[in-house]
């Protein structure tokens, strides 16, 4: 079984979101912005976006088994997410979908940075 690449998938989701929800002018403004306001605004918008983090509903996959499969090989990443975002988080009590969402929230800034860098190159 191949380990799920959270950062790669989330970066692709960010790109898809930008291309589907921003006009060409808004995309140019985001990609050419020298200040962080545009990026911060995107972060705030994506924080609860189910198609990127799953935080709005509490699930990105809407499938417990898929969330479990995503977690295989990503325990260190989950541990880092718990330590930084929610030290009291009980992964057994919360379940795999909540763990999956927590990792996505943890990686959101990095995923946005990677997506914007990739879009700037295109």
N, CA, C and O of each residue as an XYZ file, in Angstrom:
488
protein
N       0.839     -1.180      0.000
C       0.000      0.000      0.000
C       0.884      1.243      0.000
O       1.830      1.341      0.781
N       0.577      2.168     -0.860
C       1.320      3.414     -0.965
C       0.830      4.391      0.112
O      -0.372      4.523      0.346
N       1.777      5.068      0.758
C       1.428      6.043      1.784
C       0.791      7.265      1.127
O       1.314      7.802      0.150
N      -0.331      7.690      1.669
C      -1.063      8.848      1.163
C      -0.235     10.105      1.390
O       0.268     10.330      2.491
N      -0.093     10.914      0.364
C       0.687     12.147      0.435
C      -0.257     13.315      0.704
O      -0.810     13.912     -0.220
N      -0.428     13.624      1.974
C      -1.351     14.683      2.374
C      -1.014     16.020      1.729
O      -1.892     16.685      1.180
N       0.247     16.413      1.792
C       0.628     17.729      1.287
C       0.373     17.848     -0.211
O      -0.150     18.860     -0.678
N       0.741     16.824     -0.953
C       0.517     16.851     -2.401
C      -0.966     16.960     -2.720
O      -1.364     17.784     -3.543
N      -1.784     16.139     -2.080
C      -3.216     16.154     -2.355
C      -3.847     17.477     -1.941
O      -4.667     18.036     -2.669
N      -3.462     17.972     -0.773
C      -4.053     19.219     -0.301
C      -3.628     20.386     -1.191
O      -4.434     21.277     -1.457
N      -2.393     20.397     -1.650
C      -1.935     21.443     -2.570
C      -2.739     21.406     -3.865
O      -3.125     22.451     -4.391
N      -2.991     20.208     -4.376
C      -3.807     20.065     -5.581
C      -5.240     20.546     -5.330
O      -5.856     21.156     -6.204
N      -5.762     20.271     -4.141
C      -7.099     20.740     -3.789
C      -7.152     22.266     -3.724
O      -8.137     22.877     -4.138
N      -6.095     22.871     -3.207
C      -6.028     24.334     -3.144
C      -6.014     24.912     -4.558
O      -6.723     25.877     -4.843
N      -5.215     24.329     -5.434
C      -5.171     24.784     -6.835
C      -6.543     24.676     -7.466
O      -7.011     25.621     -8.100
N      -7.194     23.531     -7.301
C      -8.539     23.343     -7.850
C      -9.504     24.388     -7.306
O     -10.303     24.950     -8.055
N      -9.432     24.646     -6.013
C     -10.322     25.617     -5.390
C     -10.102     27.014     -5.978
O     -11.063     27.707     -6.312
N      -8.862     27.415     -6.101
C      -8.546     28.736     -6.653
C      -9.066     28.841     -8.084
O      -9.705     29.829     -8.446
N      -8.797     27.835     -8.885
C      -9.210     27.878    -10.289
C     -10.729     27.843    -10.457
O     -11.257     28.403    -11.418
N     -11.426     27.200     -9.544
C     -12.878     27.086     -9.647
C     -13.632     28.243     -8.991
O     -14.781     28.506     -9.347
N     -13.005     28.935     -8.039
C     -13.736     29.929     -7.252
C     -13.219     31.356     -7.381
O     -13.832     32.282     -6.851
N     -12.117     31.544     -8.065
C     -11.552     32.874     -8.255
C     -11.610     33.238     -9.728
O     -11.334     32.404    -10.590
N     -11.969     34.478    -10.018
C     -11.912     34.949    -11.396
C     -10.450     35.043    -11.812
O      -9.553     34.960    -10.973
N     -10.217     35.214    -13.087
C      -8.847     35.358    -13.585
C      -8.174     36.560    -12.922
O      -7.004     36.487    -12.545
N      -8.903     37.656    -12.781
C      -8.341     38.846    -12.128
C      -8.004     38.567    -10.670
O      -6.953     38.989    -10.188
N      -8.884     37.862     -9.961
C      -8.617     37.524     -8.557
C      -7.414     36.595     -8.440
O      -6.614     36.718     -7.513
N      -7.290     35.671     -9.378
C      -6.137     34.760     -9.374
C      -4.850     35.545     -9.591
O      -3.857     35.308     -8.904
N      -4.859     36.471    -10.534
C      -3.663     37.287    -10.794
C      -3.290     38.103     -9.565
O      -2.115     38.205     -9.211
N      -4.304     38.686     -8.912
C      -4.064     39.491     -7.716
C      -3.442     38.627     -6.615
O      -2.499     39.045     -5.943
N      -3.982     37.421     -6.441
C      -3.462     36.500     -5.430
C      -2.022     36.107     -5.733
O      -1.170     36.122     -4.845
N      -1.757     35.761     -6.968
C      -0.433     35.266     -7.349
C       0.611     36.366     -7.427
O       1.800     36.101     -7.254
N       0.187     37.594     -7.684
C       1.125     38.702     -7.815
C       1.235     39.549     -6.559
O       2.021     40.495     -6.509
N       0.463     39.216     -5.561
C       0.429     40.010     -4.340
C       1.759     39.933     -3.607
O       2.327     38.856     -3.428
N       2.241     41.088     -3.190
C       3.477     41.150     -2.407
C       3.181     41.120     -0.909
O       4.053     40.805     -0.100
N       1.940     41.453     -0.550
C       1.591     41.405      0.876
C       0.902     40.075      1.185
O       0.495     39.347      0.279
N       0.783     39.783      2.429
C       0.212     38.509      2.843
C      -1.295     38.543      3.013
O      -1.893     37.517      3.335
N      -1.933     39.697      2.807
C      -3.377     39.790      3.012
C      -4.159     38.820      2.128
O      -5.102     38.179      2.593
N      -3.775     38.710      0.869
C      -4.479     37.817     -0.049
C      -4.320     36.359      0.366
O      -5.270     35.580      0.297
N      -3.120     35.997      0.797
C      -2.859     34.624      1.239
C      -3.607     34.350      2.539
O      -4.190     33.278      2.702
N      -3.596     35.296      3.455
C      -4.321     35.128      4.718
C      -5.818     34.993      4.477
O      -6.493     34.201      5.135
N      -6.326     35.761      3.539
C      -7.745     35.674      3.194
C      -8.075     34.299      2.617
O      -9.107     33.712      2.943
N      -7.191     33.791      1.758
C      -7.378     32.448      1.194
C      -7.341     31.407      2.302
O      -8.167     30.495      2.318
N      -6.395     31.529      3.229
C      -6.291     30.603      4.359
C      -7.595     30.590      5.161
O      -8.129     29.525      5.473
N      -8.092     31.757      5.486
C      -9.337     31.846      6.260
C     -10.503     31.222      5.504
O     -11.367     30.581      6.102
N     -10.523     31.408      4.207
C     -11.603     30.844      3.388
C     -11.514     29.319      3.327
O     -12.534     28.631      3.365
N     -10.296     28.796      3.234
C     -10.103     27.351      3.086
C     -10.170     26.587      4.397
O     -10.386     25.375      4.396
N      -9.990     27.270      5.502
C      -9.949     26.614      6.808
C     -11.181     25.736      7.051
O     -11.063     24.649      7.618
N     -12.328     26.187      6.637
C     -13.569     25.424      6.832
C     -14.125     24.840      5.540
O     -15.284     24.427      5.489
N     -13.314     24.806      4.513
C     -13.764     24.319      3.210
C     -13.613     22.792      3.139
O     -12.502     22.267      3.212
N     -14.729     22.100      2.998
C     -14.695     20.632      2.992
C     -13.856     20.048      1.861
O     -13.245     18.994      2.033
N     -13.814     20.709      0.714
C     -13.061     20.159     -0.413
C     -11.552     20.318     -0.256
O     -10.786     19.817     -1.080
N     -11.118     21.016      0.804
C      -9.680     21.177      1.058
C      -9.294     20.594      2.413
O      -8.375     19.780      2.496
N      -9.988     21.002      3.475
C      -9.626     20.522      4.814
C     -10.640     19.556      5.422
O     -10.277     18.706      6.236
N     -11.896     19.681      5.035
C     -12.937     18.868      5.659
C     -13.408     19.427      6.986
O     -14.237     18.811      7.655
N     -12.893     20.583      7.377
C     -13.195     21.123      8.695
C     -14.625     21.646      8.817
O     -15.166     21.692      9.923
N     -15.232     22.031      7.737
C     -16.598     22.548      7.803
C     -17.580     21.516      8.334
O     -18.412     21.822      9.188
N     -17.482     20.307      7.831
C     -18.395     19.237      8.230
C     -17.760     18.258      9.214
O     -18.453     17.483      9.873
N     -16.428     18.307      9.300
C     -15.717     17.347     10.137
C     -15.201     16.157      9.358
O     -14.683     15.205      9.941
N     -15.342     16.205      8.021
C     -14.828     15.109      7.209
C     -14.453     15.598      5.819
O     -15.215     16.318      5.174
N     -13.284     15.204      5.373
C     -12.844     15.480      4.009
C     -13.297     14.347      3.094
O     -13.748     14.588      1.974
N     -13.177     13.131      3.569
C     -13.450     11.952      2.746
C     -14.921     11.542      2.750
O     -15.403     10.948      1.786
N     -15.632     11.856      3.825
C     -16.998     11.386      4.042
C     -17.052      9.862      3.972
O     -18.031      9.267      3.522
N     -15.952      9.252      4.440
C     -15.827      7.802      4.387
C     -14.787      7.387      5.430
O     -13.601      7.681      5.283
N     -15.236      6.710      6.473
C     -14.339      6.323      7.563
C     -13.195      5.447      7.063
O     -12.044      5.660      7.442
N     -13.497      4.475      6.224
C     -12.462      3.569      5.723
C     -11.411      4.324      4.909
O     -10.216      4.065      5.052
N     -11.843      5.252      4.062
C     -10.889      6.039      3.269
C     -10.007      6.885      4.184
O      -8.802      6.992      3.961
N     -10.605      7.485      5.213
C      -9.828      8.284      6.169
C      -8.794      7.407      6.869
O      -7.654      7.828      7.067
N      -9.184      6.194      7.242
C      -8.241      5.265      7.870
C      -7.097      4.935      6.920
O      -5.937      4.900      7.331
N      -7.414      4.697      5.669
C      -6.381      4.375      4.683
C      -5.424      5.548      4.486
O      -4.223      5.344      4.308
N      -5.944      6.772      4.517
C      -5.099      7.955      4.384
C      -4.096      8.054      5.535
O      -2.978      8.538      5.353
N      -4.498      7.600      6.700
C      -3.657      7.713      7.893
C      -2.507      6.707      7.925
O      -1.505      6.936      8.602
N      -2.641      5.602      7.203
C      -1.609      4.564      7.204
C      -0.277      5.171      6.760
O      -0.173      5.744      5.675
N       0.727      5.040      7.604
C       2.049      5.572      7.309
C       2.213      7.047      7.633
O       3.286      7.611      7.423
N       1.162      7.678      8.144
C       1.203      9.107      8.449
C       1.053      9.401      9.939
O       0.578     10.472     10.318
N       1.452      8.458     10.778
C       1.281      8.628     12.226
C       2.161      9.732     12.790
O       1.748     10.448     13.702
N       3.360      9.877     12.262
C       4.248     10.951     12.722
C       3.649     12.313     12.378
O       3.715     13.250     13.173
N       3.075     12.408     11.204
C       2.409     13.643     10.786
C       1.207     13.936     11.681
O       0.987     15.083     12.071
N       0.441     12.918     12.004
C      -0.694     13.089     12.917
C      -0.209     13.536     14.292
O      -0.808     14.419     14.904
N       0.860     12.938     14.774
C       1.403     13.316     16.077
C       1.818     14.786     16.079
O       1.546     15.500     17.043
N       2.465     15.239     15.024
C       2.876     16.648     14.932
C       1.655     17.565     14.902
O       1.657     18.623     15.532
N       0.621     17.169     14.178
C      -0.605     17.969     14.104
C      -1.270     18.072     15.474
O      -1.722     19.145     15.873
N      -1.327     16.963     16.182
C      -1.920     16.959     17.521
C      -1.122     17.863     18.451
O      -1.692     18.694     19.158
N       0.184     17.702     18.449
C       1.039     18.494     19.341
C       0.899     19.993     19.088
O       0.894     20.785     20.029
N       0.786     20.379     17.827
C       0.730     21.801     17.509
C      -0.674     22.390     17.628
O      -0.836     23.509     18.113
N      -1.681     21.650     17.193
C      -3.022     22.231     17.103
C      -3.951     21.872     18.249
O      -4.802     22.676     18.630
N      -3.803     20.679     18.804
C      -4.788     20.222     19.780
C      -4.192     19.146     20.691
O      -4.498     17.965     20.531
N      -3.341     19.545     21.649
C      -2.663     18.559     22.509
C      -3.616     17.631     23.281
O      -3.225     16.529     23.666
N      -4.816     18.055     23.499
C      -5.785     17.222     24.228
C      -6.591     16.302     23.303
O      -7.475     15.580     23.766
N      -6.295     16.325     22.024
C      -7.016     15.541     21.023
C      -6.849     14.052     21.309
O      -5.728     13.569     21.463
N      -7.954     13.332     21.378
C      -7.946     11.888     21.611
C      -8.328     11.203     20.299
O      -9.505     11.132     19.946
N      -7.320     10.698     19.582
C      -7.585     10.155     18.257
C      -8.496      8.932     18.276
O      -9.233      8.709     17.315
N      -8.468      8.150     19.319
C      -9.353      6.993     19.388
C     -10.797      7.425     19.612
O     -11.723      6.848     19.042
N     -10.977      8.428     20.434
C     -12.325      8.939     20.698
C     -12.875      9.701     19.489
O     -14.048      9.560     19.144
N     -12.029     10.502     18.852
C     -12.470     11.354     17.742
C     -12.653     10.585     16.442
O     -13.547     10.902     15.658
N     -11.826      9.586     16.207
C     -11.969      8.758     15.022
C     -11.112      9.199     13.847
O     -10.521     10.278     13.863
N     -11.054      8.342     12.822
C     -10.160      8.587     11.690
C     -10.495      9.827     10.868
O      -9.586     10.495     10.375
N     -11.761     10.148     10.711
C     -12.100     11.329      9.915
C     -11.614     12.605     10.596
O     -11.124     13.514      9.927
N     -11.742     12.680     11.903
C     -11.256     13.848     12.642
C      -9.731     13.920     12.580
O      -9.170     15.011     12.487
N      -9.061     12.779     12.630
C      -7.606     12.749     12.505
C      -7.188     13.249     11.130
O      -6.249     14.035     11.007
N      -7.877     12.797     10.112
C      -7.616     13.204      8.739
C      -7.768     14.724      8.592
O      -6.925     15.375      7.976
N      -8.825     15.277      9.147
C      -9.068     16.722      9.090
C      -7.975     17.475      9.843
O      -7.494     18.504      9.369
N      -7.584     16.976     10.998
C      -6.569     17.656     11.799
C      -5.248     17.763     11.030
O      -4.587     18.800     11.077
N      -4.870     16.713     10.334
C      -3.652     16.756      9.516
C      -3.796     17.806      8.422
O      -2.860     18.563      8.163
N      -4.947     17.858      7.784
C      -5.164     18.830      6.709
C      -5.096     20.267      7.235
O      -4.565     21.152      6.563
N      -5.626     20.494      8.420
C      -5.542     21.829      9.021
C      -4.090     22.174      9.342
O      -3.648     23.304      9.132
N      -3.370     21.207      9.844
C      -1.958     21.388     10.187
C      -1.133     21.768      8.950
O      -0.220     22.588      9.043
N      -1.447     21.185      7.814
C      -0.685     21.404      6.590
C      -1.220     22.543      5.718
O      -0.627     22.850      4.684
N      -2.313     23.164      6.111
C      -2.978     24.121      5.232
C      -2.062     25.246      4.758
O      -2.022     25.524      3.560
N      -1.340     25.890      5.639
C      -0.457     26.995      5.225
C       0.581     26.520      4.211
O       0.829     27.181      3.203
N       1.177     25.374      4.490
C       2.190     24.829      3.588
C       1.582     24.436      2.241
O       2.203     24.630      1.196
N       0.375     23.886      2.267
C      -0.305     23.502      1.028
C      -0.630     24.729      0.182
O      -0.496     24.701     -1.041
N      -1.056     25.801      0.837
C      -1.342     27.041      0.112
C      -0.062     27.583     -0.513
O      -0.056     27.979     -1.679
N       1.012     27.601      0.257
C       2.296     28.093     -0.251
C       2.744     27.282     -1.462
O       3.173     27.845     -2.469
N       2.642     25.969     -1.361
C       3.042     25.096     -2.462
C       2.152     25.317     -3.687
O       2.648     25.359     -4.813
N       0.853     25.458     -3.476
C      -0.082     25.670     -4.584
C       0.176     27.001     -5.286
O       0.200     27.067     -6.515
N       0.367     28.049     -4.509
C       0.618     29.369     -5.087
C       1.937     29.369     -5.867
O       2.015     29.943     -6.953
N       2.964     28.732     -5.318
C       4.250     28.632     -6.012
C       4.070     27.907     -7.339
O       4.602     28.349     -8.358
N       3.343     26.820     -7.344
C       3.114     26.050     -8.555
C       2.327     26.872     -9.580
O       2.650     26.856    -10.767
N       1.301     27.585     -9.126
C       0.500     28.406    -10.036
C       1.312     29.561    -10.612
O       1.114     29.940    -11.767
N       2.215     30.119     -9.827
C       3.063     31.214    -10.322
C       3.984     30.742    -11.437
O       4.323     31.518    -12.330
N       4.387     29.490    -11.395
C       5.289     28.938    -12.418
C       4.553     28.680    -13.737
O       5.170     28.640    -14.801
N       3.249     28.509    -13.659
C       2.470     28.185    -14.878
C       2.146     29.400    -15.672
O       1.502     29.302    -16.716
